[in-house]
């Protein structure tokens, strides 16, 4: 498995529910895609991971933005803008 697929503490936000949502991105589909030696299965794994990622992003950003509003997070507008840029790219 490549180094990019391993969760690192530098990715942590120190917000438990956010970190719990982020961590599977590194631990699951990317890792299985990297460890699979067959090209066809790697492509299939990547397509599955891609679909799951698209669904995950919408749910994750919504829960993160809800938390920011509920806690009065001072960088809410900037972070929401980052989410919008990510989605539209």
N, CA and C atoms as an extended XYZ file, in Angstrom:
267
Properties=species:S:1:pos:R:3:atomname:S:1:resname:S:1:resid:I:1 pbc="F F F"
N         0.849       -1.171        0.000 N   UNK     1
C         0.000        0.000        0.000 CA  UNK     1
C         0.892        1.230        0.000 C   UNK     1
N         0.568        2.189       -0.856 N   UNK     2
C         1.357        3.403       -0.918 CA  UNK     2
C         1.183        4.260        0.317 C   UNK     2
N         2.162        5.090        0.577 N   UNK     3
C         2.118        5.969        1.750 CA  UNK     3
C         0.910        6.896        1.746 C   UNK     3
N         0.449        7.291        0.563 N   UNK     4
C        -0.681        8.224        0.499 CA  UNK     4
C        -1.945        7.633        1.088 C   UNK     4
N        -2.048        6.320        1.148 N   UNK     5
C        -3.264        5.674        1.626 CA  UNK     5
C        -3.280        5.482        3.136 C   UNK     5
N        -2.241        5.858        3.821 N   UNK     6
C        -2.179        5.675        5.272 CA  UNK     6
C        -2.623        6.954        5.989 C   UNK     6
N        -3.479        6.777        6.968 N   UNK     7
C        -3.946        7.904        7.782 CA  UNK     7
C        -2.779        8.440        8.600 C   UNK     7
N        -2.644        9.737        8.631 N   UNK     8
C        -1.582       10.369        9.410 CA  UNK     8
C        -2.208       11.376       10.367 C   UNK     8
N        -1.584       11.539       11.520 N   UNK     9
C        -2.136       12.458       12.510 CA  UNK     9
C        -2.175       13.891       11.989 C   UNK     9
N        -1.338       14.231       11.018 N   UNK    10
C        -1.373       15.599       10.485 CA  UNK    10
C        -2.688       15.908        9.765 C   UNK    10
N        -3.473       14.878        9.429 N   UNK    11
C        -4.773       15.087        8.784 CA  UNK    11
C        -5.870       15.385        9.806 C   UNK    11
N        -5.598       15.182       11.089 N   UNK    12
C        -6.625       15.331       12.113 CA  UNK    12
C        -7.014       16.788       12.318 C   UNK    12
N        -8.309       16.980       12.570 N   UNK    13
C        -8.840       18.312       12.846 CA  UNK    13
C        -9.033       18.534       14.343 C   UNK    13
N        -8.970       17.451       15.133 N   UNK    14
C        -9.263       17.454       16.562 CA  UNK    14
C       -10.736       17.693       16.851 C   UNK    14
N       -11.574       17.461       15.843 N   UNK    15
C       -13.026       17.447       16.007 CA  UNK    15
C       -13.410       15.997       15.747 C   UNK    15
N       -13.811       15.285       16.806 N   UNK    16
C       -13.965       13.829       16.730 CA  UNK    16
C       -14.814       13.357       15.555 C   UNK    16
N       -16.027       13.910       15.386 N   UNK    17
C       -16.888       13.387       14.341 CA  UNK    17
C       -16.322       13.667       12.953 C   UNK    17
N       -15.614       14.768       12.797 N   UNK    18
C       -15.000       15.079       11.496 CA  UNK    18
C       -13.877       14.088       11.206 C   UNK    18
N       -13.014       13.853       12.176 N   UNK    19
C       -11.923       12.903       11.983 CA  UNK    19
C       -12.453       11.498       11.723 C   UNK    19
N       -13.536       11.124       12.398 N   UNK    20
C       -14.125        9.802       12.179 CA  UNK    20
C       -14.670        9.668       10.767 C   UNK    20
N       -15.118       10.775       10.178 N   UNK    21
C       -15.605       10.735        8.803 CA  UNK    21
C       -14.453       10.774        7.807 C   UNK    21
N       -13.386       11.480        8.129 N   UNK    22
C       -12.241       11.580        7.214 CA  UNK    22
C       -11.448       10.280        7.115 C   UNK    22
N       -11.218        9.628        8.253 N   UNK    23
C       -10.287        8.498        8.309 CA  UNK    23
C       -10.612        7.367        7.337 C   UNK    23
N       -11.868        6.963        7.163 N   UNK    24
C       -12.132        5.852        6.235 CA  UNK    24
C       -11.686        6.120        4.797 C   UNK    24
N       -11.575        7.362        4.422 N   UNK    25
C       -11.103        7.667        3.068 CA  UNK    25
C        -9.723        7.083        2.829 C   UNK    25
N        -8.920        7.072        3.838 N   UNK    26
C        -7.565        6.544        3.707 CA  UNK    26
C        -7.535        5.046        3.974 C   UNK    26
N        -8.350        4.585        4.882 N   UNK    27
C        -8.228        3.212        5.358 CA  UNK    27
C        -8.912        2.162        4.488 C   UNK    27
N        -9.912        2.514        3.721 N   UNK    28
C       -10.723        1.496        3.063 CA  UNK    28
C       -10.422        1.323        1.587 C   UNK    28
N       -11.165        2.006        0.758 N   UNK    29
C       -11.098        1.756       -0.672 CA  UNK    29
C        -9.739        2.063       -1.277 C   UNK    29
N        -9.097        3.136       -0.854 N   UNK    30
C        -7.784        3.449       -1.425 CA  UNK    30
C        -6.795        2.342       -1.121 C   UNK    30
N        -6.841        1.837        0.083 N   UNK    31
C        -5.904        0.790        0.477 CA  UNK    31
C        -6.150       -0.482       -0.318 C   UNK    31
N        -7.407       -0.880       -0.479 N   UNK    32
C        -7.679       -2.106       -1.220 CA  UNK    32
C        -7.332       -1.933       -2.683 C   UNK    32
N        -7.533       -0.764       -3.215 N   UNK    33
C        -7.186       -0.486       -4.606 CA  UNK    33
C        -5.676       -0.608       -4.796 C   UNK    33
N        -4.907       -0.137       -3.839 N   UNK    34
C        -3.451       -0.185       -3.938 CA  UNK    34
C        -2.919       -1.593       -3.771 C   UNK    34
N        -3.538       -2.391       -2.904 N   UNK    35
C        -2.982       -3.699       -2.601 CA  UNK    35
C        -3.393       -4.756       -3.621 C   UNK    35
N        -4.368       -4.492       -4.436 N   UNK    36
C        -4.849       -5.455       -5.424 CA  UNK    36
C        -3.926       -5.451       -6.631 C   UNK    36
N        -3.382       -6.605       -6.996 N   UNK    37
C        -2.423       -6.690       -8.089 CA  UNK    37
C        -3.039       -6.801       -9.464 C   UNK    37
N        -4.314       -7.059       -9.605 N   UNK    38
C        -4.936       -7.254      -10.905 CA  UNK    38
C        -5.501       -5.925      -11.423 C   UNK    38
N        -5.072       -5.556      -12.616 N   UNK    39
C        -5.456       -4.256      -13.190 CA  UNK    39
C        -6.973       -4.073      -13.264 C   UNK    39
N        -7.692       -5.079      -13.707 N   UNK    40
C        -9.146       -4.955      -13.851 CA  UNK    40
C        -9.815       -4.733      -12.497 C   UNK    40
N        -9.387       -5.476      -11.494 N   UNK    41
C        -9.970       -5.319      -10.158 CA  UNK    41
C        -9.602       -3.974       -9.564 C   UNK    41
N        -8.407       -3.489       -9.845 N   UNK    42
C        -8.005       -2.166       -9.351 CA  UNK    42
C        -8.906       -1.089       -9.946 C   UNK    42
N        -9.177       -1.198      -11.243 N   UNK    43
C       -10.074       -0.205      -11.870 CA  UNK    43
C       -11.474       -0.271      -11.276 C   UNK    43
N       -11.982       -1.477      -11.060 N   UNK    44
C       -13.306       -1.633      -10.456 CA  UNK    44
C       -13.323       -1.076       -9.035 C   UNK    44
N       -12.280       -1.366       -8.271 N   UNK    45
C       -12.185       -0.837       -6.906 CA  UNK    45
C       -12.145        0.680       -6.913 C   UNK    45
N       -11.414        1.236       -7.876 N   UNK    46
C       -11.326        2.688       -7.965 CA  UNK    46
C       -12.684        3.295       -8.304 C   UNK    46
N       -13.427        2.693       -9.227 N   UNK    47
C       -14.758        3.219       -9.578 CA  UNK    47
C       -15.698        3.176       -8.375 C   UNK    47
N       -15.638        2.088       -7.620 N   UNK    48
C       -16.466        1.982       -6.410 CA  UNK    48
C       -16.068        3.060       -5.406 C   UNK    48
N       -14.766        3.226       -5.196 N   UNK    49
C       -14.279        4.244       -4.260 CA  UNK    49
C       -14.687        5.630       -4.722 C   UNK    49
N       -14.625        5.855       -6.013 N   UNK    50
C       -14.993        7.157       -6.570 CA  UNK    50
C       -16.468        7.461       -6.297 C   UNK    50
N       -17.340        6.486       -6.549 N   UNK    51
C       -18.773        6.682       -6.287 CA  UNK    51
C       -19.043        6.936       -4.805 C   UNK    51
N       -18.400        6.138       -3.954 N   UNK    52
C       -18.587        6.318       -2.512 CA  UNK    52
C       -18.076        7.687       -2.071 C   UNK    52
N       -16.991        8.127       -2.651 N   UNK    53
C       -16.414        9.418       -2.283 CA  UNK    53
C       -17.349       10.559       -2.633 C   UNK    53
N       -17.958       10.500       -3.811 N   UNK    54
C       -18.892       11.554       -4.221 CA  UNK    54
C       -20.060       11.631       -3.243 C   UNK    54
N       -20.624       10.485       -2.897 N   UNK    55
C       -21.732       10.466       -1.928 CA  UNK    55
C       -21.280       10.957       -0.559 C   UNK    55
N       -20.113       10.512       -0.156 N   UNK    56
C       -19.572       10.883        1.147 CA  UNK    56
C       -19.356       12.383        1.266 C   UNK    56
N       -18.811       12.994        0.228 N   UNK    57
C       -18.465       14.415        0.277 CA  UNK    57
C       -19.685       15.267        0.611 C   UNK    57
N       -20.795       15.016       -0.059 N   UNK    58
C       -22.005       15.794        0.216 CA  UNK    58
C       -22.466       15.658        1.653 C   UNK    58
N       -22.509       14.429        2.143 N   UNK    59
C       -22.936       14.189        3.526 CA  UNK    59
C       -21.951       14.786        4.523 C   UNK    59
N       -20.674       14.613        4.252 N   UNK    60
C       -19.654       15.108        5.169 CA  UNK    60
C       -19.669       16.628        5.254 C   UNK    60
N       -19.684       17.294        4.102 N   UNK    61
C       -19.688       18.753        4.112 CA  UNK    61
C       -20.929       19.286        4.818 C   UNK    61
N       -22.081       18.657        4.607 N   UNK    62
C       -23.312       19.100        5.269 CA  UNK    62
C       -23.184       18.981        6.790 C   UNK    62
N       -22.655       17.867        7.271 N   UNK    63
C       -22.540       17.704        8.729 CA  UNK    63
C       -21.491       18.649        9.307 C   UNK    63
N       -20.422       18.863        8.565 N   UNK    64
C       -19.382       19.787        9.029 CA  UNK    64
C       -19.930       21.217        9.097 C   UNK    64
N       -20.646       21.638        8.063 N   UNK    65
C       -21.201       23.001        8.040 CA  UNK    65
C       -22.261       23.179        9.119 C   UNK    65
N       -23.064       22.149        9.359 N   UNK    66
C       -24.059       22.219       10.446 CA  UNK    66
C       -23.347       22.421       11.780 C   UNK    66
N       -22.288       21.653       12.024 N   UNK    67
C       -21.530       21.789       13.261 CA  UNK    67
C       -20.947       23.196       13.383 C   UNK    67
N       -20.407       23.723       12.299 N   UNK    68
C       -19.813       25.069       12.338 CA  UNK    68
C       -20.853       26.119       12.700 C   UNK    68
N       -22.058       26.014       12.120 N   UNK    69
C       -23.121       26.966       12.441 CA  UNK    69
C       -23.550       26.836       13.901 C   UNK    69
N       -23.710       25.607       14.363 N   UNK    70
C       -24.160       25.364       15.747 CA  UNK    70
C       -23.149       25.845       16.783 C   UNK    70
N       -21.876       25.816       16.450 N   UNK    71
C       -20.848       26.200       17.417 CA  UNK    71
C       -20.334       27.616       17.206 C   UNK    71
N       -20.845       28.310       16.197 N   UNK    72
C       -20.389       29.668       15.928 CA  UNK    72
C       -18.959       29.716       15.402 C   UNK    72
N       -18.583       28.703       14.670 N   UNK    73
C       -17.232       28.617       14.112 CA  UNK    73
C       -16.905       29.884       13.335 C   UNK    73
N       -15.847       30.603       13.698 N   UNK    74
C       -15.572       31.914       13.103 CA  UNK    74
C       -15.159       31.865       11.622 C   UNK    74
N       -14.690       30.752       11.150 N   UNK    75
C       -14.250       30.637        9.755 CA  UNK    75
C       -15.283       29.926        8.881 C   UNK    75
N       -16.552       29.950        9.305 N   UNK    76
C       -17.606       29.234        8.590 CA  UNK    76
C       -17.679       29.637        7.117 C   UNK    76
N       -17.758       30.903        6.832 N   UNK    77
C       -17.922       31.352        5.439 CA  UNK    77
C       -16.736       30.931        4.575 C   UNK    77
N       -15.531       31.063        5.115 N   UNK    78
C       -14.345       30.665        4.359 CA  UNK    78
C       -14.358       29.162        4.090 C   UNK    78
N       -14.676       28.389        5.130 N   UNK    79
C       -14.689       26.934        4.973 CA  UNK    79
C       -15.785       26.490        4.027 C   UNK    79
N       -16.955       27.110        4.123 N   UNK    80
C       -18.045       26.771        3.206 CA  UNK    80
C       -17.620       27.081        1.775 C   UNK    80
N       -16.913       28.171        1.580 N   UNK    81
C       -16.394       28.505        0.258 CA  UNK    81
C       -15.412       27.453       -0.244 C   UNK    81
N       -14.576       26.940        0.663 N   UNK    82
C       -13.639       25.871        0.284 CA  UNK    82
C       -14.406       24.622       -0.138 C   UNK    82
N       -15.480       24.324        0.585 N   UNK    83
C       -16.302       23.170        0.221 CA  UNK    83
C       -16.894       23.371       -1.178 C   UNK    83
N       -17.413       24.573       -1.434 N   UNK    84
C       -18.003       24.853       -2.746 CA  UNK    84
C       -16.974       24.717       -3.861 C   UNK    84
N       -15.762       25.225       -3.613 N   UNK    85
C       -14.697       25.092       -4.623 CA  UNK    85
C       -14.378       23.632       -4.883 C   UNK    85
N       -14.308       22.848       -3.825 N   UNK    86
C       -13.997       21.437       -3.955 CA  UNK    86
C       -15.067       20.715       -4.782 C   UNK    86
N       -16.330       21.005       -4.483 N   UNK    87
C       -17.444       20.350       -5.174 CA  UNK    87
C       -17.480       20.735       -6.653 C   UNK    87
N       -17.186       21.984       -6.938 N   UNK    88
C       -17.292       22.437       -8.335 CA  UNK    88
C       -16.058       22.134       -9.177 C   UNK    88
N       -15.005       21.620       -8.548 N   UNK    89
C       -13.811       21.317       -9.343 CA  UNK    89
C       -13.837       19.937       -9.943 C   UNK    89
